[in-house]
Amino acid sequence: MAAWLRLGNVSALAAQAPDAQSWMSAGERARLAAMPATQRRAQFVAGRWLARMLLAHAFGGSWRDWSLSDGADAPPQARGPVPASLSISHSKALVACAVGHGMLGLDLEPVRARRGLDELYTAITTEAERAALAAHVAPADAVHRFAHAWTLKEAGIKRHGGGLFATMLGHALTIAPSCAPHADACTWLHGGQVLALCAADVANLDLPGIAATPQYWRLLRDGASVPGGV
């Protein structure tokens, strides 16, 4: 299996987790204590708890065998019996976590109207990207096309690195449709949210609980060509 992905309810996972003192590092507890908003605290607990459980499920052992880095200015890194990568994202009541052998990135965003959406969508996409999204995203209205574009590029940043400005407005990563064997990204529409994963082999994915069929994509860096496009 190339990657494992789980989606859960923030409140349920936060309630399920043991007391933070018994499983979080001192750095994680310090970050948690500094968060003034109740929802943000619940999201932090839920994401860190889900990550430990998924790492144990994917790579063996107990969740106690795994810990996460606690830096506030960097994405979490997994520490455990074997090398592993992970990515966590949350949006309102949902939290998602992906783990795998290779680098990966995950993003979760609500599908919602926002001021200046048409202008922002035009700014972060090329004409070719907009044509591809219109042809392959359903529903094909502006808010859904924007949500797929944004989450794909956010997931790409988390996997490949790079700045938000260069990736979004500078088009350092561009989106092209793909067939599953050649894809390195995919998106799902689930409960009014778009979930995007960027990984080496998204066709070989363990993902129970999401009935939606994924849409497969390829994220191109600096205009690279697309093998096996659709």
Order of alpha helices (4+ residues) and beta strands (2+ residues): beta-alpha-alpha-alpha-beta-beta-beta-beta-beta-alpha-alpha-alpha-beta-beta-beta-beta-beta
